[in-house]
């Protein structure tokens, strides 16, 4: 059985490394130390961030 959790509701338990979709308690160990994953893996921010790293290299090539 496969379970799919949308990224915007996925949380990682920092105590046992389980992933669930409850922002209150870990589904595996009931810990309340959870971290939302959407902010870490936001594809739009990744593409913008990668352009920032390329900009200095491109500027150096133009001079």
C-alpha positions as CSV (number, residue, x, y, z in Angstrom):
1,X,0.0,0.0,0.0
2,X,1.4,3.4,-1.0
3,X,0.5,6.6,0.8
4,X,0.8,9.9,-0.9
5,X,1.0,13.1,1.1
6,X,0.9,16.5,-0.6
7,X,4.1,18.5,0.0
8,X,2.2,21.5,1.4
9,X,0.8,19.3,4.2
10,X,3.9,17.1,4.8
11,X,5.8,17.3,8.1
12,X,9.0,15.6,9.2
13,X,9.3,14.4,12.8
14,X,12.7,15.5,14.1
15,X,12.6,12.8,16.7
16,X,12.1,9.7,14.6
17,X,12.4,10.9,11.0
18,X,8.8,9.8,10.1
19,X,6.8,11.8,7.6
20,X,3.2,12.5,8.1
21,X,0.5,15.1,7.4
22,X,-0.4,16.1,10.9
23,X,1.0,19.4,12.1
24,X,0.3,18.5,15.7
25,X,1.8,15.1,16.4
26,X,4.0,12.6,14.6
27,X,2.0,9.6,13.3
28,X,4.8,7.2,14.4
29,X,6.0,8.4,17.8
30,X,3.4,11.1,18.8
31,X,6.2,13.7,19.1
32,X,5.3,17.3,18.7
33,X,8.7,18.3,17.2
34,X,7.7,18.6,13.6
35,X,9.1,20.5,10.6
36,X,7.0,21.5,7.6
37,X,8.6,20.2,4.3
38,X,6.9,22.6,1.9
39,X,9.3,25.4,2.7
40,X,12.4,23.2,2.2
41,X,11.4,21.8,-1.1
42,X,9.5,24.7,-2.8
43,X,10.4,24.3,-6.4
44,X,9.8,28.0,-7.3
45,X,12.3,29.1,-4.6
46,X,14.8,26.5,-5.8
47,X,14.8,27.8,-9.4
48,X,15.1,31.4,-8.2
49,X,18.0,30.5,-5.9
50,X,19.9,28.6,-8.6
51,X,19.8,31.7,-10.8
52,X,21.3,33.8,-8.1
53,X,24.3,31.4,-7.9
54,X,24.8,31.6,-11.7
55,X,24.6,35.3,-11.9
56,X,28.2,36.1,-10.6
57,X,29.7,33.5,-12.9
58,X,27.9,34.9,-16.0
59,X,28.9,38.4,-15.0
60,X,32.5,37.4,-14.8
61,X,32.4,35.8,-18.3
62,X,31.0,39.1,-19.8
63,X,34.0,41.2,-18.6
